[in-house]
Structure formats: C-alpha cells, structure tokens
Amino acid sequence: LALSSREGQRLVDLARARRRTLMVGHLLMYHPAVIVMAGLVRRGRIGRVRYLGIRRRAFGRLQGGCSVLWDLGPHDISIALMVTGGRPAAVSSIARAFIQPGLPEISFTAIPLVGGALAHIEESWMAPLRERQLLAVGDKGMLLFDELAADGRRFFLFAHYFDPHFQYQDHPGYGFASPRPGRVDGSESLQE
C-alpha cells in the first residue's frame, strides 16, 4: 500500500477526505479460523501468549520481481499482531536468494513483542511440501491452525499447561539407548 509511514498517512488522509474506505489486502485476517484463534487468545483460553509461529512454505511459486518476504511477510506480520494483540519491540529478518538474484526465496523473521512474547515467521518458495500453519503457545495451552491438514482437521486446541518442574524420562522405545555409535562426535562442535 505504501513504502513509508509518510506515504501511508497521506493515503489515510486522502481516503478520509474523500470518504472512502482504505484497506490493505490482508485477507487472512478475515479467515474464520484466524478470527476464532484471536478470540480464544484474547479470552485467555491458552493463558499468556509466550510464542507465535507462522510457517508458509511451498515449492516453485516464484513471483517475478518480488521476494518471498515482500510477498507473504506483511500478511503474516499482520496475523501475528492480530492474534497476539501485541506490538513489536524489534524486528529482525534473514533471507536468502538462490534462484532470483536479489529476490530471496526463503526468509526467517523474528519479532520480539512488548511484554515478552516472541513471534517467528518462516516463509519459503523452496520447500517440497506445501504448509500453512499458525501456532500460538501460551502458558496454559496451545492453538494450532493447519490450513492444509491432510486429514481435514485444521484447528486444534491443546488444553494443557507447561509444568516447569517436568523431568524428561528416557524411554527405550525412542531409540536413545542404541548400541550403535552416534553420527556426531565431539569434533563436530569444533568446526569453524
């Protein structure tokens, strides 16, 4: 919509003066599951939000002249702020271009929010599977919206809390007690 807050303010003023509705295309903010998730978070269903993760990945959908961050990022950031009700304390992002020079196909964005929660956004056009997931983790439970779930079950509420005194119990069925030597030895941690 605009590349600077000054341009954005001019558009808002112009729309107000002409009595027009001005809005950006953040369509996922109108998705019923995202609206329900934001409502459950606001009502405290999962307690205080600690972490919000968004993952959107697919293969081969390159946008000519546009990076994955500029194509998907604004929408995902708007969802993160809507669901958490938070404000960014900072934003950092790392992205890489492998196919289109200067136009990244993968990006990872971290947004620490005022109050201590963290939002993390992963976007990629270089993944073998399509994924669209939104995960909200609170101190009393979690919500997961998996838009492309194979079994058709797209919305999950994990209604349990995290116990800071929980002790992990090893179980032979997990394969941790394998008699075979590990694939990584101490020298791996010394690599530069």
Secondary structure, DSSP 4 states (H G I P E B T S, - for coil): --SSHHHHHHHHHHHHHTT-------GGGG-HHHHHHHHHHHTTTT-SEEEEEEEEEEES---TT--HHHHHHHHHHHHHHHHH---BS--EEEEE-SSSTTS-SEEEEEEEBTTS-EEEEEEESEEEEEEEEEEEEESS-EEEEETT-TTS--EEEE-----TT------GGGTTT-SSPPS--GGGGG--
